Each structure stands twice: as structure tokens, then as C-alpha cells.
Amino acid sequence: MSYDRTLASVETYFDKTATRTWERLTSDAPVSRIRETVRRGRDAMRAQMLARLPDDLRGARILDAGCGAGQMTAELAARGADVVAVDISPSLVGIARQRLPVDLASRVDFRAGDMLADELGRFDHVMAMDSLIYYSRADLAAALHRLSARVSGGVVFTVAPRTPLLMAMWRAGQLFPRSDRSPTMVPHAAAALQKALAERGAAAKLSPLDRITSGFYISQALELRP
């Protein structure tokens, strides 16, 4: 599918189909054993991504691209960053705004819409956790090219790695109730993605970080730097 069609599919899932599921998953509420592995994996991935940034982010403007329920947003703001937290799902943005500690509210500008929108401006860093995992190689390379042109530091993001285990897990996930299924993930290899970026004239270097595997959560972090 094209970027716009995929974006619409993602919006439908997170804003209409599975909002309550994701609200619970990203809280401290009890969840199933399978979802607990996903929660632990997401926590580990978020910690790894945050470790790529300074502990003191005062004066930095950061885009939380696909902020979801706002866990990354809150941690960035707690470090002193001015955060633009954008998500395609207005429902999740509402949850993120409600959960944000009152003393951090002045540091966060919540937006509902496309994380690639030019009007969001320029940034020191971009964080995109599990928000680019549904796009084709061409669309992902185009998205990264657009983001990298507006960031002075790096873009830290995740992809679904191209592994047999992940695809087996994904097929097993199709046994979940339809309301719990997300749009189809597109697996990527770092080398192929770097080539696609180069073909677009992007000079930025792509570096793989650690892969996180926790039950049904399998995700590869990468960092794109000038």
C-alpha cells in the first residue's frame, strides 16, 4: 500500500479498533501473559532508545513521532526537553495528554496528525518507536529522508527485523481476536534500508542498535545520523 493508505489503516486500528487494548497495555493494569511479554519488550526498547540521548535535554526540541499513550513523551519532558508529541490517533493523544504529569505539561505540545508534517518544524532529535513498522521499504526510506532533513542530531527508530522467528510469531498472532490485530508489519534489513536511503540521495548513516526480543515483541532499533 502507499504511505497514505497505510497511514489511514494505522489510524483506524489505533483510534477506533484497539484504543482500549493499547490504553491497558501501556498502563500498570493486569494483562494476559502474552501481552505482558509485549509490555516488557516495549519497556526495554524505550529504555534503549532513550539511552541514545543525553540525560539533560534542557534546551532540546524533540519530536516524539507516533507518541501513542505518551510514555516516551513523559520521559523526554522529565529530562527537560521541549517535546512535540504527535500521533495519528486523536484518542491515544488524548490518553497521553491526560497521563502526563501536570508539572511537565508546559514542556509538551501534543498534536494529532501525520508525524511527517512539515509544519511541525525542525528538531534536535527524533524518536519513532514502533510507529514506522507498517511501511514498505520505499515509504520508510522516504519518511526517514524527510525527517533527517529536519533534525540536527539523529533519528532513533524501530523496524520489524527480517527474521523467521518474527514472521512465525506474526502468523500466530493472526489467531488473536480480530479486534486485537494490528496492521501488517513489514520486516526490514538495515543494509537494504541504507541502500534505499542512498538511492534517495540521503547521506545520513544508518547504524543498528540492539534487537529486543520478549515473547511476541520482536523489534530492531536503528539510528540515523548525519
C-alpha positions in Angstrom: 0.0 0.0 0.0 1.0 3.6 -0.4 2.1 5.7 2.6 -1.3 7.5 2.8 -3.3 4.2 2.6 -1.1 2.6 5.3 -1.4 5.7 7.5 -5.2 5.5 7.2 -5.1 1.8 8.2 -2.9 2.6 11.2 -5.3 5.4 12.2 -8.3 3.1 12.0 -6.7 0.5 14.2 -5.3 2.7 16.9 -8.0 5.3 17.0 -11.1 3.1 16.6 -10.4 -0.6 16.8 -7.9 -1.2 19.6 -7.7 2.1 21.6 -8.8 0.4 24.9 -6.4 -2.5 24.3 -3.4 -0.1 23.9 -4.5 2.0 26.8 -4.4 -1.0 29.1 -1.2 -2.4 27.6 0.6 0.9 28.3 -0.7 1.2 31.9 0.0 -0.8 35.0 -3.2 -2.7 34.7 -3.1 -6.6 34.7 -2.8 -8.1 31.2 -2.5 -11.6 29.7 0.8 -13.4 29.8 1.3 -12.8 26.1 0.6 -9.1 26.5 2.9 -8.9 29.5 5.8 -10.0 27.3 4.9 -7.3 24.8 4.8 -4.7 27.7 8.3 -5.8 28.9 9.7 -5.7 25.4 8.3 -2.2 24.8 9.8 -1.0 28.1 13.2 -2.4 27.2 13.1 -0.8 23.8 12.1 2.6 25.1 14.9 2.5 27.6 17.4 1.6 24.9 16.2 4.4 22.6 16.3 7.0 25.5 19.9 5.9 26.3 20.9 7.3 22.9 20.1 10.8 24.2 21.8 12.9 26.9 20.3 12.7 30.4 20.0 16.5 30.4 17.8 17.6 27.5 17.1 21.2 28.6 17.0 23.4 25.5 16.5 20.5 23.1 13.4 20.3 20.9 12.5 16.7 20.3 9.8 15.0 18.1 8.1 12.0 19.6 6.9 10.6 16.2 4.0 8.3 17.0 3.8 9.1 20.7 1.0 6.7 21.4 -0.1 6.8 25.0 2.8 9.1 25.9 5.3 7.0 27.8 8.3 8.2 25.8 6.9 11.8 25.8 6.8 11.9 29.6 10.4 10.6 30.0 11.7 13.1 27.4 9.9 16.0 29.1 11.2 14.9 32.5 14.7 15.3 31.2 14.0 18.9 30.3 13.2 18.6 26.6 10.6 20.6 24.7 8.6 17.8 23.1 6.3 17.8 20.1 4.3 14.6 20.7 2.4 13.6 17.6 0.2 10.6 16.8 -2.2 9.8 14.0 -4.7 8.7 16.7 -6.5 11.5 18.5 -7.8 9.0 21.0 -4.2 8.0 22.0 -3.1 11.6 22.0 -5.9 12.3 24.5 -4.8 9.5 26.7 -1.2 10.7 26.6 -2.3 14.3 27.5 -4.3 13.0 30.4 -1.5 10.9 31.8 1.2 13.5 31.5 2.2 14.8 35.0 0.9 18.3 35.5 4.4 19.7 36.2 5.5 18.6 32.7 2.6 20.0 30.7 4.3 23.2 29.7 7.1 21.2 28.0 4.8 19.2 25.7 3.0 20.2 22.5 0.5 17.4 21.7 -0.6 17.1 18.1 -3.0 14.6 16.4 -1.9 14.0 12.8 0.9 12.9 10.5 4.3 12.7 12.1 5.9 13.8 8.8 4.0 17.1 8.6 6.4 19.9 7.6 4.6 22.4 9.9 6.0 20.5 12.9 9.3 22.3 12.2 12.9 21.4 13.0 14.2 19.3 15.8 17.4 18.4 17.7 16.3 14.7 17.8 13.5 12.5 16.6 12.3 9.4 18.4 10.0 7.0 16.5 9.2 3.9 18.5 7.2 1.3 16.6 5.5 3.9 14.6 7.2 3.2 11.2 6.9 -0.6 11.3 4.0 -0.8 8.9 5.6 0.9 5.9 7.2 -0.5 2.7 10.9 0.0 2.2 10.3 2.8 -0.3 7.9 4.6 2.0 10.1 4.1 5.1 13.1 5.4 3.2 11.1 8.4 2.1 9.8 9.1 5.6 13.3 8.9 7.1 14.7 11.1 4.4 12.1 13.8 5.2 12.8 13.5 9.0 16.5 13.6 8.7 16.4 16.8 6.7 14.8 18.5 9.7 16.9 17.2 12.5 20.4 18.4 13.7 21.0 15.3 15.7 19.7 11.8 14.9 16.6 9.8 14.2 16.2 6.8 16.5 13.5 4.5 15.3 12.5 0.8 15.2 11.6 -1.7 12.5 10.4 -5.2 12.4 13.6 -7.3 11.7 13.5 -9.7 8.8 13.7 -13.0 10.8 11.9 -16.3 10.5 11.0 -16.1 14.2 9.2 -12.8 13.9 7.2 -14.0 10.9 6.2 -17.1 12.8 5.1 -15.0 15.8 3.2 -12.7 13.5 1.3 -15.7 11.9 0.5 -17.0 15.4 -0.8 -13.5 16.2 -3.4 -13.9 13.5 -5.2 -16.3 15.8 -5.9 -13.4 18.2 -9.4 -11.9 18.0 -9.7 -9.6 15.0 -10.1 -6.5 17.3 -6.6 -7.2 18.7 -4.8 -7.4 15.4 -2.6 -4.5 14.3 -1.9 -3.6 10.6 0.6 -5.9 9.0 4.2 -5.2 9.9 6.7 -5.0 7.1 10.1 -6.6 8.0 13.3 -4.7 7.0 17.0 -5.4 6.9 19.3 -2.5 7.8 21.6 -2.9 4.7 18.6 -2.8 2.3 17.2 0.2 4.0 20.5 2.0 3.9 20.7 1.4 0.2 17.2 2.7 -0.3 18.2 5.9 1.6 21.3 6.3 -0.6 19.1 6.0 -3.7 17.2 9.0 -2.5 20.3 11.0 -2.0 20.4 10.8 1.7 23.9 11.0 3.1 23.0 10.0 6.6 24.4 6.9 8.1 22.2 4.1 9.4 23.5 2.2 12.5 21.8 -0.9 14.0 21.3 -0.9 17.8 20.3 -3.9 19.9 17.4 -6.1 18.9 14.8 -6.6 21.7 13.0 -10.0 21.8 10.4 -10.5 24.5 7.7 -13.1 23.7 5.6 -11.6 21.0 7.5 -8.4 20.9 10.5 -8.5 18.5 11.8 -5.2 17.4 15.1 -3.8 15.9 16.3 -0.3 16.9 18.3 1.8 14.4 19.8 5.2 14.5 20.1 7.6 11.5 22.7 10.3 11.9 24.1 13.0 9.5 
